[in-house]
Amino acid sequence: MSGTPPLSLAERYAAVKAGIPAHVTLVAVSKTRSVDEIRALYDLGHRAFGENYPQELCEKRPQLPADIEWHFIGHLQTNKVKQIAPFVHLVHGVDSTRLLDELDRRALQNNRTIQVLLQVHIAREDTKHGFTPAEAETLLKGAWAWPHLQPKGLMGMASNTTDQHLVGSEFEGLTELYTRLRGNDDRLDILSMGMSGDAPLAIAKGSTMVRIGTAIFGDRVRIRQA
Ligand SMILES: *Cc1c(COP(=O)(O)O)cnc(C)c1O
């Protein structure tokens, strides 16, 4: 790579989009990115952005166009739900019934329905949040107890490893669960899996929504804690 001029945002965005089939939605992960960087991608026509930290999202949102679709992709603490409930388009990482309860309460308070994905724990690592596949299945097959939440599907994060075989089998497992649940539940049409490092594999295994930051915006330099 030495001597190669760095690609522009437009070039990186075009390259990422070229790898994504029409039935897969691209969420541009804009955590730690400035308002100017987000606006630059907006100006290239992109509308779906994903953020991890409620406070950062709420600081940036008023400075950006109102037709941006904001996805919340990080681990959401119940005491932060009220900050994003008025506007969030889709919450990807719902990982407890307590969080479902709080999201439902805040959705009602804001007189709206919030779309959610249940996060399923598929990685070997203990650090990733999520329901077990059996818990997710029970929640979606039973009577849905949250009238102001619309379940749209599942989200998962594979192990952070170079072992493509392991990552592929984790994605496959999630796709199997999604396909089975979807068989008699037409509410479900989103399977969110795949990030910069593993999106091609996730798409090959059945993803319908990828969350990509680094491959579009470049390396993240600022690290923020939730
Ligand atoms: C940061 C993040 C991403 C994007 O990661 P990149 O490697 O920058 O593409 C995707 N999903 C989640 C949940 C994240 O926290």
Ligand as a Chemical Component Dictionary entry (heavy atoms), coordinates in Angstrom:
data_LIG
# 
_chem_comp.id                   LIG 
_chem_comp.type                 NON-POLYMER 
_chem_comp.pdbx_formal_charge   0 
_chem_comp.three_letter_code    LIG 
# 
loop_
_chem_comp_atom.comp_id 
_chem_comp_atom.atom_id 
_chem_comp_atom.alt_atom_id 
_chem_comp_atom.type_symbol 
_chem_comp_atom.charge 
_chem_comp_atom.model_Cartn_x 
_chem_comp_atom.model_Cartn_y 
_chem_comp_atom.model_Cartn_z 
_chem_comp_atom.pdbx_ordinal 
LIG C1 C1 C 0 -18.520 0.005  15.648 1  
LIG C2 C2 C 0 -19.546 -1.003 15.289 2  
LIG C3 C3 C 0 -19.711 -1.431 13.955 3  
LIG C4 C4 C 0 -18.855 -0.943 12.815 4  
LIG O1 O1 O 0 -17.553 -1.419 12.931 5  
LIG P1 P1 P 0 -16.492 -1.189 11.749 6  
LIG O2 O2 O 0 -15.492 -2.250 12.019 7  
LIG O3 O3 O 0 -15.955 0.180  11.918 8  
LIG O4 O4 O 0 -17.197 -1.372 10.472 9  
LIG C5 C5 C 0 -20.735 -2.329 13.678 10 
LIG N1 N1 N 0 -21.555 -2.787 14.646 11 
LIG C6 C6 C 0 -21.409 -2.423 15.929 12 
LIG C7 C7 C 0 -22.341 -2.980 16.940 13 
LIG C8 C8 C 0 -20.403 -1.535 16.306 14 
LIG O5 O5 O 0 -20.277 -1.182 17.580 15 
# 
loop_
_chem_comp_bond.comp_id 
_chem_comp_bond.atom_id_1 
_chem_comp_bond.atom_id_2 
_chem_comp_bond.value_order 
_chem_comp_bond.pdbx_ordinal 
LIG C1 C2 SING 1  
LIG C2 C3 SING 2  
LIG C2 C8 DOUB 3  
LIG C3 C4 SING 4  
LIG C3 C5 DOUB 5  
LIG C4 O1 SING 6  
LIG O1 P1 SING 7  
LIG P1 O2 DOUB 8  
LIG P1 O3 SING 9  
LIG P1 O4 SING 10 
LIG C5 N1 SING 11 
LIG N1 C6 DOUB 12 
LIG C6 C7 SING 13 
LIG C6 C8 SING 14 
LIG C8 O5 SING 15 
# 
